[in-house]
Amino acid sequence: MLPLLLMVADASAASQAIDQTIATMTLEEKAAQLGNAAPALPRADLPAYDYWSEGLHGFARDGVATVFPQAMALAATWDVDLLHKVGDVVSTEARAHYNAKPRDADRRRFGGLHIWSPNVNIFRDPRWGRGQETYGEDPYLTGRLGIAFVQGIQGPDPAHPKAIATPKHFAAHSGPEAGRNSFDVDVSPRDLAETYSPAFRATLTQGQALSTMCAYNSLNGTPACASSALLNDKARGDWGFKGMVVSDCDAVGYIATFHHYRLDAKGAAAAALKAGTDLDCGPTYDALPAAVREGLVPESALDQALRRVFASRAALGIAFGQRSPWDKIKPSQNDAPQHRALAEQAAEKALVLLTNKDRLPLKTGTRIAVIGPNADSLDTLESNYHGTAAAPVTPLEGIRTRFGAAQVRYAQGSALAEGVPVPVPETALSANGKPGLQGAYFASTEMSGTPLLTRQDRKIDFDWDRAPPVKGLGEQDYAVRWTGQITPPAAGRYTLRIDVPRCFDCEGHDPFTLWIDGKPVITDGGSDDGVETVLDFADARPRDIRIDYIHKSEDGGIGLRWVAPLAAQQAEAVAAARDADVVVAFTGLSPTLEGEALRLEVPGFVGGDRTAIELPAPQKALLEALAGTGKPLVVVQMTGSAIADPWSKDHADAVVAAWYPGQSGGTAIARMLAGDVNPGGRLPVTFYAATRDMPAYIDYSMKNRTYRFFTGKPLYPFGHGLSYTSFTYAAGDAAGLSVAAGQPLTVSVDVANSGQRAGDEVVQAYLAPTAPQPEGRTVPVLQRQLVGFSRISLKPGETRKVSFTVDPRSLSLVELDGTRAIVPGRYRLFLGGGQPGDAGGVWRDVTITGARTVLAK
């Protein structure tokens, strides 16, 4: 029987076509079609199709597309409707790319309609580098946002999905990156049911996601992609999931090579297929024919997986004689003006005002010193798993546009972390009397004859992934030569580096050469060596610089970076600060420091994860030097996760969390600084005060983790966020509430804007058991748990009644064995602009009556 996702008008014909196709296939053909890069099958009219496409915060890795704020930033909006709209844009642009080619065209990687997003893993520890891809630390918030994103991607009609969403990585995946391919998560039944699985349950049952992805890690000794208990029993059994399961990339192979759960590829492939993994992202299912012949797995298991996989293509209307109403989407709808406007709105809504000592917003005419390693960097806008932004706006550019270039001074100020290269700033580059270098763009790789275009490039920091840099060039086979001068801020030792994207699963990259004063100092013909050079500059005079870049591969882009002497960078920053009325310092992290399996090991960072959550030492020293000028200091943190920076909380005049804000991040930040936008975002994670406040990173127990279980004092709590206005709360109905076990609880609160500006408030509802424990409770209770939220906009003086219906599941507690029950007893419900003790609000007494109600898993 075909999965429910094949609910098209002529489902019977599609079902018959799929069965007939499977009946004619050899074992080798079946195995090939169960890999992500499925080859063409001409007799079934199936072109080659790669199931691997990304859409975490915009359609990704297939050229120009709208780049929204990173997922963590989207979570900071606490805006369900916005997440739905973003998901809708992701699938619209996926279709726009898809429809730009003939229906029978072969589809390469990242060009299909199976979107491997969202990431609904719980961000249990801020040291995990990929936590930026999640919606934070709370299962309820993650579930609500994940449902909205999934429904946005798939569209309003389950029978005709616009694209297919894939919540990942099932389950309990949240680092450590260095050992993720072999790590065994030892997690209790209670933590699995209470923390690690609810968002998956929500996105698969309520969101009706048509696909999900199993994780790299093992769960209590069994690799996730070989866990029948996880995939068949829980997802397909308890939750009724009817869609397809895809492995994380190479996770099936790792069942043997890293987990040693099976001896070889045949055993690993058989174990994954029998456990319910339908599609292998990787080559390991090539071993299935041998596994069938040796009796490790029946051929019928391949047929069952093929039905699910083929049914997904039929439901999309791209195979087995099916059509789709989404065929009408035009290529011109990619990166449309309304999509760019939504990206800017999302960046504005994601801004979280952490502290403000009446410094923000800035007054018109203020002279601003824009300082910091994140003030003018592309990667902190785009983050990871991104598309190519057509016209990205950095904070420096946004502030210049909003406040006037004449009012802005700029200095890079420091590195991100010790020994980590950052883009060479415009202040160190010049050509033709202007900042930057002159770029000559050639339509071939020869760099001869007249260039197609010559222009001034303010800095060399470009993302050209499947996106030609200028009109008239193709995706491949072009070249650029930059010339001009580089002027170090002072004498000293400098490390110069050229970064270009590495081919994902092959050797080498685009070749390039860097000349200083006519001498080649880096010549890289496409290998992985020789991308860096150390130069001792005896003085601060200008040096001639030339860069030749030849683009031949699929991935495009180039960055000129350096590690400059800290004292020289600080001196520039202090000089800029002294010539301004206020300093806006852009600190934080970047995807070069936190991310997926990075090749990096410097103080505080290893392999994409952090070993310490404190602001890196070079940036802390920069902030202290800027404070020494006596000028007012505003700190804007650009990061994918929480930073421990108590110094800024105590000494800065304002602190803002801007995250990785997407293509329009610079515009959004500038508008917030000017008061055009009133910040209304809230933290989706706890900001701890120090690394020592957290348990060991490899401990997956939830004890003393996240706001629900943390017993210490955070730097900034989950749900925190300030505004340029103020809000007051009053009880909206009776003081005491009573609900019978198994019934929803309805509660309301009156919220008033008591300030002078229009603004957004995020009304949050937290449930907490009272002491003593409710009758029958046998395990430690939560500190509190989020059970409702609503982002609203209020004009000055406006009052609105906000109502919540708390479902029975949110009123339940989880026992040690993982069973979930509604326990009679007394509880307290807080309704306010944050957690109790952090924001204004009202308490309500709640009594749950009646017999214990055990809920379905």
KETOR-511174 format. One record per residue: residue in one letter; x, y, z of N, C-alpha, C in turn. Coordinates in steps of 0.05 Angstrom, whole numbers, plus 5000, padded with zeros to 4 digits. Layout:
! residues N
AXYZXYZXYZ...
END
This chain:
! residues 857
M501749765000500050005000501850255000L501150444983502850684981502350865005P504451025013504051215034501851415028L500851545050498651735047499451975031L502152025028502952265014502252254984L501552004974500751984947497751994945M496652234950493752274951492952464928V493852394904493152554881490652444867A489452604849486952524837487252254822D489552214809489951964795491951794810A491551774837493451614853493551324845S491351224836491250944828493150894804A493151084785494851054762497751074770A498351264788501151294798502051054813S500250944830500850714846501450474827Q499850444807500250224788502950264773A503450514765505950564750508450504768I508250584793510450524812510850224815D508750084820508949794824510049654798Q509049744775510049624750513049684746T513849934753516650004751518449834769I517649804794519149644813519349354804A517149254792517148974784519148914761T519849124746521649084723524549144731M525149234755527849324762529549094772T532049114766534048924777534749014805L536048834820536948904847538749144846E540549154827542449374825541049634819E538949624802537449864796535949964820K534749774835533349854860535249984880A537549864883539449984902540250264894A540750304868541550564858539450774862Q536850694859534750884863534250954893L535550804911535250854940537651014950G539251114932541351304940540451584933N541551784947540652064942541052154914A543252074902543752144874542851914856A540151914851538951694836539551734806P540551534792541051564763538451554748A538651624723536251614705535351324701L532851294699531651034692529751084668P530951084644529451174621526851024616R526750764620524250614613521950694631A522550814654520450924672520151224669D521451344649521351634645522351784670L524251664684525451794707528151914700P528352184699530952304696532652264721A535252314719536952314743535952524762Y535952454787534852634808536352604834D537352824844538652824870536652924891Y536152764911534252834932535353034952W537853094950539153264970538953564962S537053704975536853994973536554105001E537454355004537454485030535754735030G534554795053532855035055532555135083L534755135098534655195127533555475132H534555675118533655955121533656085093G532455955074532456035047533455805030F532455785005533355574987536355594983A537755364987540655384991542255244970R544655344965546755214950546155164921D544355314910543655284882543555554868G545355734876545555994864544056204879V543356424866542056644879539356554890A538856624915536256584928536156774951T533756824962533456994985534656865009V536457015022537856905046536557035071F535056885085533756975110535656955133P534957075156536657035180536856735186Q539156665198539556385206537256285224A536956025226534655915240534556015269M536756035282536756135310535556415311A536256575292535156845290532156835285L531256665267528456635262526956555287A528256385303526956305329526756545348A528656725346528556965364526257145357T525057105334522657275328520157175344W520156925353517856805367515256865350D515456835324513256915307512556685289V510456535295509656305281508856375252D507356585248506456665222508956735204L510956865215513356925200514756675191L515056475208516356225201514856085178H512256105179510655985157511156125131K511356385132511956545108514756485097V516656455115519356395106519456115093G518155925105517955655093516655665066D514655825063513255855037515155975016V516756165023518656275004520756064997V521655905016523655705010522655514988S520155414990519155234970518455374944T517555624946516955774921519555804905E521755874918524255914904525455644895A524955434910525755174901524355104875R521755154874520255104849521155284827A521755534834522655724813525255624800H527055514816529555404805528855154789Y527154984800526554734787525154774760N523254964760521655014736523255164714A525555254721527255394701528455204681K528254934687529254734669526954564658P527354424636525254244626524554034646R522153934645521253734664522953484664D523953404640525553164638528553204642A529253434652532153494656533153334680D535653254678536953134701537353344723R537053264748537253454770539653394787R541453584788543853544805543253604834R545253564850545053614879544253904883F542453944902541354204911539454324891G538654174871536854274851534054144851G533553984872531053844873529053974892L526953814898524653924914524353784941H526253614948526253484974528053654992I526853815009528354015025529153895052W531653865058532553735082532753945105S530454045112530154235134527254215144P526654295168528354455187529854265206N531754385220533254255241531754305267V530454095278528954135302530253995326N532853945324534353845347534254055369I534353965394534354145417537254245422F537554505425540154635429540754625459R541654395468541954345497544354475508D546454545492548954655502550054855482P550655095490551555305471554255245458R555655045467558154975455557854835428W555454725423555054585398555054775374G556854735355557154925333554754935314R553254715312550954715294548354805308G548554885333546254985347544955215333Q546455365318545455595303543255515283E543255255275541355155255538655085268T538455085294536054995308534355235316Y532055175329530255385339530655415369G532955325380533555385408533155145426E532855205452533055005473530354895482D528155005474525654935485524054755466P523054525475521554345457518954465447Y517554615464515054725455515454945434L517255135439517855345419518855215393T520655025395521754895371519454755356G517754615370515554475357513654665342R512854885355511055075343512255205318L514755285320516155405297516655205275G517354955283517854745264515354675248I513154655262510554605248510054815227A510355065235509755285216511655275192F514155225197516155215175515554985156V514954755167514254515151511754575134Q509754685146507254735131507654955110G509455145116510155345096511555215072I513455035077514854905055512954735038Q511254575051509654375037507154495024G506254725035503854845023501254755035P499054865026496454825039495154555032D496154425011494754185002496553945005P496053765024497853535028498053355004A495953354987495953184963497853294942H498453554943500153674923502253854937P504253734950506253894964507854064944K508354314952510054484936512954384937A513754304960516354164964515853984988I517853814994517653635017519553715038A518553755062520253825085521253585099T523553615112524953395125526053475152P524453465173525453525200527853335207K529953445218532353295223533553385250H535353245261536552975256535452795278F533852605271532352435290534152205300A534852215325534052385347536452425366A536152625384538152685405540852755393H540852895371543252985358543853275366S545953325380546753605385549653615394G551353495377554253495382555053255397P557653235404559853405395560653355366E561353565352561953535324564353355319A566353365335568753215330568252915331G566252825346565752535348562952465339R561652635324558752585318558252335303N560252245286559852015270559851755285S560851755310561151515326559951545354F558951785360558151835388555651685395D555651575419553351425430552051605451V549651695445548151865464546851685484D547751705509546551555531544451735544V541951705537539851885545537651715559S536551825580534551685595531851695580P530051495585527451505573525951765578R526351875602524952115609525952355592D528652385590529752605574529052575544L528952325534528252285506525352375501A523552295520520752355516520152655522E521552765541520953035551522353255535T524753195524526353405512527053345483Y528053115477529353065451527352985429S525052875435523252785414520752945410P519853125429517253255424517153425398A519253555391519153725366518953545341F520153315342519753135319516953025318R515852955341513052865342511253085331A511753335339510053555330510153595300T512653605289512853655261511953425243L512053175254511152955238508152905241T506952955265504152905268502453155262Q503053385274501553625269502453765244G505053775239506053905215505653735190Q505353465194504953285172507353285152A509753315163512153295146512153035131L512953045106512852805089515552655088S517452755104520052625105521352695131T523252525140524852595163527552475159M529552575174532352485171533352365197C534552125195535752005219538552105223A539552095248541952235256544452065253Y546752195256549352055256549751885281N548951995304549651875329548151615334S549151465353547751235364545951335387L543951185393542151245415542150995433N543351025456543550795475544550545462G546650585446548050355434547250275406T545150395395544250325368544350575350P545850555328545950785309543050865301A542551125301539851225297538651125270C540351105249539351015223539050715222A539750575243539350285245537550215268S536050415278534350365301531450325293S530550075292527750015287525950125308A526950135333525450245355524850535351L526650675339526350965334524651015309L525350885287524050945262521450795257N521550535261519150375256517150385280D518150345304516350325327515250605335K517150795338516151055348515051225326A516651285305515651475284513351355269R513751115258511550995241509450865258G510150755282508150625298506650815316D508050925337506751095356505651345343W507051465324506351725313504851705286G504751465275503251435250504551565226F507151605226508551735204508451555179K507651665156507351515131509451595110G511151785116512951885096515551725094M517551845082520151705077522151795097V524051615103526251685121528851685104V530351905107532951925093535151935114S537451825108539651825127541052095125D542352175147544352395145546552285127C548052475115549852385094552152225104D552351975093554351775100553751635127A551451705139550851575165550451275163V549451185140549150895137551850755136G553650865122556350755121557750755148Y557150965164558450995190557450775210I555150655204554150435221556350225224A557950185202560149995203562750125209T563450345196566150455198566650605223F564650725235565050875260563750745284H561250655281559850535304560650245308H561650115287562349835288559949665297Y557649755290555149615296554749375277R555849395254555949175234558749165223L559448935211562248895203563049035177D561049075159561749175133559349325121A559749425096557649585083555149425079K555449165072553048995068551348985094G552648935116551248925141550049185149A551549405144550549675151548049745135A548249695109545949755091543549585099A543949335104541649165112540449255138A542149325158541049415184539449675181A540449865165538950115161536350065147L536349905125533949865110531749725127K532549525142530649375159529549555181A531149745190530349925212528450135202G528250175175526350375165527550605151T530250605146531550815130531150755101D529550925087528850875059530950965040L532051195045533951325026536651365039D538751285026541451315036542751555023C543351755039545051975029547951875030G548851765008551451645008551551404990P553751254989553951034970553450754983T552850745008552850485022550650295012Y548350405003546250234993547050094967D549250164956550250014933550849724941A551249674967551749404976549249244981L546949354976544449214982544048964964P544748964938544448714923545948484935A548448534944549948324957548648244983A547548434998546248375023543848205019V542248254997539948094991540847804984R542847784968543747514959544847354982E545947485002546947345025544947305047G542447395042540247345061540247535085L541647765083541747955105539148125106V537848155083535448315082533848215058P531148195060529548105038529248315016E528848234992528448424970525948584974S524048464988521548604993521948865009A524148875025524749115040525649335022L527049265000527849464980525349574966D523449394960521049474946519349664963Q519249604989517649775007518950055008A521550065011522850325012522550474985L522750334963522350454937519650574934R517550444944514850544942514650814956R515850834979515851094994517351314979V519751234969521451434955520151524929F519251324913517951394888515351554892A513851474913511351614919511851914925S514151974936514752264942515052414916R516352294896516652434870513952464856A512352254858509652274846507952484859A508052504886506552704900507352984892L509953024887510953284878510153354850G509053144836508253194808510553194788I512653054795515053064778515752794766A514052584771514652324760512052154759F512251934745510051734743507451864732G507752034713505552154699504052364714Q505052454737503652644753504452934745R502653114750503153404746502753544773S503453794775503153944800502054224794P500254314811499354594808501654794812W503854704823506054884828507854904803D507154764782508654804757508355094747K506355234757505855504747507855704758I509355634779511255824790513455884770K513956134765515856224745518656264756P520656224740523456274749523756554760S522256744750522457024759521657064788Q520256864799519356884827521656834847N523956744837526256714854527356984863D527857014889528957264899527257504891A524657474893522757684885522857914905P521958144897522058374915520558324942Q518258184941516858134966518357934983H519957764971521657584987523957735001R525157914986527258084998526158255021A523658355018522458515039521958345063L521158085059520657905082523257845096A525457825082528057775094528858005112E528258245103528858485120527058485144Q524558425141522658425163523558215184A524357975174525257765192527657855208A529557985195531958075209531258285230E529358455224528458655244527158525268K525358325262523958195284525758025301A528057945290529857765305531557915325L531858175323533658335340532658325369V534458255387533858245415535458455430L534058645442535358845458535858725486L538358675492539058545517539258735540T540558965536540759175556540559445542N539659645556539559915544539460115567K541560265570541760465591540960745579D538660745567537560995554539461095532R540960925520542761015498541460985471L539960775467538560725442535660815444P534560915422535760945395537561195394L539261195373541161415369539761655357K540661885363539462125353540562195325T538962325309539762415283542162595285G544062565267546462725268548762615285T548362395298550362265314552662165297R555062235305557462125291558061845303I558161655286558361375295560961245287A562361125306564660965300563760675299V563860565275563160275271565660115273I565759945293568159805300567559505302G569559335296569259055302569558865279P570458615284570958425263568458335248N566058375260563558295247562058535234A563358765233561958995222561658995192D563358845179563358865149564158595137S562858385147563558115138561157965126L561557835103559357705090558457445104D560357295114559557035125557757055150T558057275165556357315188553457395180L553157475155550457525145549157265135E550757115119549556875105549556635123S551356605142551556375160552056125144N551055895153551555645138548955545126Y549155345108546855245094545255465081H546555625064545255865054545255865024G543656035012543756094984545756324980T545956414955547656644949546056894948A546657074967545257334968546057514945A543957614931544557784907545658054915A544758164937545558434945545758454976P547558314988547758315017548558585028V547558655051548158915064549358855092T551958925095553258895120552459115140P552959085165552259305184553659565177L556159565168557459805160555959945137E555259785117553759905095551060005103G549659855120547059945129547160195145I549060225162549360465179550060705162R551860665142552560885124550160985109T548460795100546160875084544161025102R543660925126541661045144542461305156F544961325165545861555180547561755163G548361665139550061825122552961755125A554261705102557061615103558861815117A558262075115559962275128559862255158Q557762125169557462105198558861855209V560061695192560961425200564061405197R565261315219568061235219568160935222Y570260805210570260515211573160415216A573260215233575760065237575059775245Q576659595235576159305241576659245270G578759335281579159325310580459085322S579858845312581058605322580358365305A581558135311580757885299578357775315L577057575304574857445318575957285342A578057145337579356985358582356965351E583856875370586756865367587456695343G588956815324589956675301587856615279V585556725281583456675261583256905241P583756845215583657065195580857185192V580857445186578357585180578857735154P576657825140576957955115578758205117V580558235099582158485098580258715094P580258915112578159125110578759325088E576759475081577059685060579059895068T579459925094581360135103584260065096A584759805089587459725082587859695052L585759735036585959695008585359954993S586659994970586160234954586860184925A585360324908585960324879584560564868N585960714851584860944837583861154858G585261174880584561364901582061304917K581061054914578660974928579160724945P577560684966577860434981577360194964G578859974968578359724954580359684931L579859484915581659414893580059424867Q581459464845580259464818580059184808G577659094801577258824791576658824762A578158664747577758624719576558344715Y574058324704572558074702572657984673F573757734669574157624642572157394637A571157374612569257164606570556904599S573156874603574556624600576556594622T577856374623579856324645582656424636E582856544613585556624603586456894613M584557064622585257334631586857494609S585857474585587157614563585057774548G585957974534584158144519582758344537T580558454527579058654542577158514562P577258604587575358484607572458544599L570758364607567858404604567058644620L568258684644567458894662569858964680T570159224685572159314705570659474726R571159414751569659564772571459584797Q570659754815571959784841570559604862D572059414873570959244894572059324921R570159404938570959524964572559344981K572059084979573658884993573358624977I575058434983574958174968573757974987D571157954987569657785005567057704991F567157504974565057444955564057154958D561457114954560156854952558956844924W560056674907559056644879558256354874D557256224894556455944891554255914870R554855794848552955764825551656024817A553156244821552056514815554256684803P554156734777556256904765556457174778P558857284781559157534795558157774780V558157764754557057984738555457874715K553658034705552057944682553757894658G553257674644554757614620556757384625L557157314650558957084656557156834662G558356604657556956354663557656274692E556556044700557155944727560055854729Q561255774707564055674707565655814685D568255764686570055854665570156154662Y570756294683571356584682573656634700A574656884699576956954716576757244724V578057314746578157584757580957654765R581857894758584357994767583958254783W584858254808584658494824587358624827T587458884825589959034829589559284846G591659364858591559604875593759594896Q593159704919595159714940593959624967I595659494983594959425010596759575029T595459705049596959875068596459765096P598559645108598159555136597859785155P596359755176595959975195598460045211A600359865212602859915226604859695218A607359735225609359535220608759285237G609659055227609258815243608858565225R608258345238607858095224604958055217Y604457995191601757965181601557685167T599457555172598757305157596657375137L597357335111595357375089594357105080R591857095074590556845067588556885044I588456695026586356695006584556455012D581956495015580056285019578156264995V577956014984575955964964574455704972P571955664964570455424972571855174961R571954974978572954714970570654554958C571354394937569454214925568454024947F565853994950564753854973565753564975D565553404954566253124955568353044934C570153234928572353164910574753334919E576953284905579453424913579653694899G580953884913581654134900579654344901H580254574888578554814887579554994865D578355224862579255414842582055504847P583755524826586455624830586555934833F588656024846589056314849591956374855T592756624852595456714858595256984871L596857034891597057294905599857404902W600057644891602657784889602758024908I605058064921605558304936608158424925D607958684917610258824905611458664882G609658544866610558404842611658124846K611658024871612657764876610257574884P610157334872607957154880608557044909V606757094927607157004955605356764961I603256734946601556494948600956404919T601656164912600856044887599555784893D596955774888595355534894594055444869G594955224859593955114834591454944837G590254944860587854794864588054574885S590354564899590654364920589654474946D590054324967589154414994591354555009D593654594997595954715011596654984999G598155135015599355385005597355615003V595455635021593455845019594156075037E596356055051597056255072599956325069T600656575076603356665077603756865100V606156865112606757045133608757255123L608057505126609757725116610457915139D612957995140613858195160614058455146F612258645153612358905141613959095159A616059205149617859375165616659645170D614659725155613459985158610559975148A609260205150606360215143605960335115R607960315097607560425071605860245054P604560345033602960185015604659985000R603559744995604859544978602959474955D604159434932602559344909601459064914I598959024907597758764910596258694884R596358434878594958324855593958044862I591457994854590257724858589157634832D589957394823588757264800587157024810Y584657014801582756804809581556684784I581656424782580556284759578356094769H575956134758573655974767573055754747K573455504756572955274739570955084752S570655094778569054894792566154984794E564654824809561854884813561455094835D563055074857562855264879564555504873G563555744876565055984870565156174893G567156344892567456554912570356574921I571056794934573756834943573857044965G575657004984576057195006578957255010L579657505012582357585020582257645050R583757495066583657515095586457555106W586457645131588957685145588657645175V591057595187591357615216593257845221A592358065231593958305235594758335264P596858485270597658535298595358665314L594858555337592658655353592958945360A595359025368595859305376595259495354A596059425329595559595307592559625301Q591059405303588259425298586859585320Q587659545344586459695367586959985364A589360065356590060345353588260475332E587660345310585860455290583060485302A582160285317579460305329579260525349V581260565365581160775386581161045372A582661075351582761335336579961395324A578661185313576061225301574061295323A574261175346572361225368572661505379R575061605381575561875391574462085372D574062015347572962205328569962175324A568562045343565761995340564262065366D561662075364560062125388559261875403V559161655388558361395400559761175384V560460965399561660725386559660505385V559360385361557760145357559659925350A560059735368562059525365560659265357F561459145335560258895325562158665332T561358525353562958305364561458035358G562557815369561257565367562857345355L561557175340562856945327562356955297S562956735284562356725255562256425247P561156365224561156085215563855965210T565956135211568656025210569555915237L568055985258568755895285566855685295E564255715290562255525299560755415274G560555155272559155045249559554745248E559254645224559154355220561954245213A563054085231565553935226567654115213L568354335226570354525215573154425221R574954505203577854435207579154675222L578654685248579554915263580154825292E582454915302583154875330584755105340V583455295353584755525365583655555393P584755725410583655755437580755815437G579155645450576255675453574655525432F575955415412574455295389575955045380V574354835373575554595361573454455344G574054405319572454245302569654345296G569154595300566554715296565054765322D565954645344564754695370566454885386R565254975408566755155426567654995451T569955055461570854945487570255145509A569755385502568955595521566955775508I565055875524562956045513563456345517E565756415530566356695535567056835508L566657095507567457255484570457215481P571457155457574257105453575957345462A578357285472580057475485580757725467P581357695441581857935425579558135425Q577158035424574858215423574358335450K574758185472574458305498576458535502A578958485493580958695496580158945479L578958895456578059125439575959285454L573959155466571859295480572959455503E574859345517576059495540577559735530A578959705507580359935496578460155487L576260075475574260275466572960415490A572460265511571260385535573160595547G575760545543577760735554577661005541T576361035518576061295505574061465519G572361345535570161495548567761545531K567761445507565461485489563261275495P560761355492558561155496559060915478L558360675489558960425475556460255472V555860195447553660005441554959755429V554259525440555359275431553159115416V553759045392551958875376553258605371Q552058395383553258135381552057985357M553857895339552957735316554057455320T552157265323552957005331550656815326G551256555325549156355322548256235348S549556305370548856195396549556385418A549356285442549756465465552656525471I553256775478555956855486555856945515A557856865530558156965558559857215557D558557445559559957705559558857885581P559457815606558457975628559658255628W562058295617563258555616561458755601S560458675578558758855563556158915578K555058715591552658765606553158975628D555458965640556059155662557059425652H558459435630559859675622558759815597A557559665579556559795554553959945560D553360135543550960295546548560145534A548959955517546859795506548159545494V546659325494547559075482545258955466V545858875441543858765423544758495413A543058305412543558045399542458065371A544158065350543258095323543557825307W544857625319545057355307546557365281Y546057175263546957185235544457265219P544257525211541657635205540757625176G542257475158541357455131542157695113Q541257685089542157875068541558165075S539458215090538758495097539458565126G541258415138541858455166542858735172G544558845154545659105159543559325159T541659305141539459495139537759475165A537059235173535459195197536759315222I539359255225540759355249540859655249A541459775226541560065224538860195231R536660075221534060185227533360155257M534259945269533859915298535460125314L537960165306539560365320538360645317A537160695295535960965290533160995303G531960775312529360785323527060755303D527860705277525760645257524360385264V525760215277524759945285525059925315N522859835328522959795357523559495361P525859425373526459135376524458995393G523658755384521758595399522358305400G524858225392525557945393526057845421R526057585425526557465451528557235448L530057185469532156975467530856695466P531656535446530656255445532556065460V534656175472536556015488537356175512T538256025532539456155556542256255550F542856505558545556605558546756565585Y548556365587549856315613552056515618A552756545644554756745651557556645647A558056385647560756275644560655985637T562755885625562855605617562555425641R563655505664563555335687560655295698D558755445688555955415697554655175685M555855045665554554835650555854565656P554254345653555354075657557254015634A558553775636560353685615558953685588Y560353765568559153785541558053515531I559453295537558553035526556352915543D555553035564553352935581550653015569Y549052825560546552885547544252895567S544752845593542652885613541853175613M539253225619538253495619538653625647K539853485665540353605692541953865690N540854075700542154345701542654455673R540954375654541254475626538654625619T538954835604536754995593535155115616Y533455305609531955455630530155265646R529355045635527454875648528654725672F531354685671532654535692534954675706F535854905694538155045705537555175732T539255125751538755225778540455475785G542255555767543955785772542656045762K544256255761543356515752544556565725P542856585704543856635677544756925673L546356965653547057245645544557375634Y543157245615540557325605538857075602P536457075613534856835612533456785586F532756535581531056465558528556635559G527656735536525256905535525757195539H528357275546528957555552529057725527G528257975530528458175509527158435518L528358655512527358925520526159065496S525059295501523759455480524359755485Y523859915464523960205468521460315481T519460145486517060225500516760035524S514560055538514059885562511259765560F510959535574508359395573507559325602T504959335607503859255633501759035629Y501458875650499658635649497558655671A495258555665493058525684491558265679A490558145700489157895697486757925679G486457755659484257775640481757625648D481957445667479657295676480057225706A478557035716478556975744481356895754A481956965779484556915790485256625792G483256455799483656175802482556015778L483955825768483155675745483155375752S481255235742481054945747480454805720V481754575716481354425692481454125699A479653975686479653685690481853555673A483153355685485253215671484353125643G485953185623485253115596483853325580Q483153545593481753765579483754005575P483354165555485054395551484454615571L486454775576486055005595486055265579T483955425583483855685570484255905590V486056085583486756305601487356555584S486856785596487357035581488757235600V489957445587491257655602490957915586D490758135599490558395586493358525585V494158595561496858715557496558995546A497859185559497659465551500459575544N500659735523503059885516502960145533S504560155554504460385572506660585566G508060555543510160735536509360925514Q511361045501510961265482511361175453R512160925449512660835422511060585416A510360545391509160295382511260075384G510459835391512359625394511059355395D512759145393511958865395512558755423E510658605433511058465458510658165452V512357995464512057705462510857615489V508357555489506957465513507557165516Q508657095540509556815544508056705568A507356445566505956305587507656075597Y508256065623509955865635508355725657L508455455656507155295677509155185696A508655205722510455095742508854955764P509654705771508354575794509054725819T507254725839507854845864509154655883A510354745904511454575925509354535947P508954295958510354055950509453955923Q510753735914510253625887507353545885P506253555860503553465856503253165864E500953095873500452825882501252615861G502752415869503452195851505952245835R507152485837509552545821511952395833T513352245816515552075826518352165817V518452375801521052465791521352765797P523752875796524053155801522453325781V521253535790519553695772521353895757L520253985735521454205720521454465736Q523354635730523254905742520655045733R520255035706517855135693518055055664Q515855065650515955005621514055185606L515055275583513455445565511155275554V508755395556506355255546504755425527G505655665521504255845502505856095498F505556215474506756475469505256605446S505356875444504157015423505557285420R506457345396507657605390505557795380I505258025393503158215386504458485382S503158655366503958935362501959125375L502859315390501059505404502059785399K500159965394500660245393500860365421P502060595425502060725451499260745463G498860655487496260675500494360455493E495060275474493160065466493359835485T490959715491490759475507489459245491R490459005495489358775481489158535499K487058395497486658145511487957915495V489857775508491257555495490357295508S489357115492488356865503490056625494F490356435512491756185506489955945512T490155755495488955495500491255295503V491755205528493855025534492854745530D494054595512493054325506493854135528P492353915530492953725552495753625553R497053585530499753485529501653685543S501153945539502854145552502454165582L500254045591499654045620500753785633S502053615618502953355628505753365638L506553155652509153115662510152845653V512852805652514052555643515352405666E514752155668515851985689518551875681L519851745699522551635694522551445671D520451285667520451095646519651205619G519251475618518451605593515551625588T513951515605511051535601510151825609R508151915596507152185600504352175612A503952345633501452345647500652615656I498052665658497052915671496552845700V497952985717497952925746496153125761P494153035775492553225790494153375811G493453625817494853775837494654075831R496254225847496254515844498754605828Y498254795810500354905793500155205793R502155335782502055625778502755685749L501355875738501655955710502456245710F504756305697505756585695505256675666L504056915664503457035638504857305638G506857335620508357585620510157615596G511957815596513657875574516257725575G516457525592518857365595518357165617Q520557055628520256885651519657035676P518356915696517957055722520657145734G520657385743523157495754524757655734D524157615708525657765688523857975674A521257935675519458115661516858145676G515458355670512858395683510758195674G508858135691506757945684505057885708V503357695705501557615727501657315732W501257235757501156955764498256865766R497656625758495056505760495356235774D493556175793493455915805491755725788V492855485784491455285767491255025783T488854905783488454645795487554455774I489054225772488254005754486853795771T484453725764482853535779482353285763G481553075777480752825763483052625763A482352385753484252175752486552235733R488852105738491152145721490452045692T491252205673490652135645493352085631V493751835623496251765608495851835579L497751985568497552075540499051885522A498251875497499651715477502551815473K504251625467507151695463507451875439
END
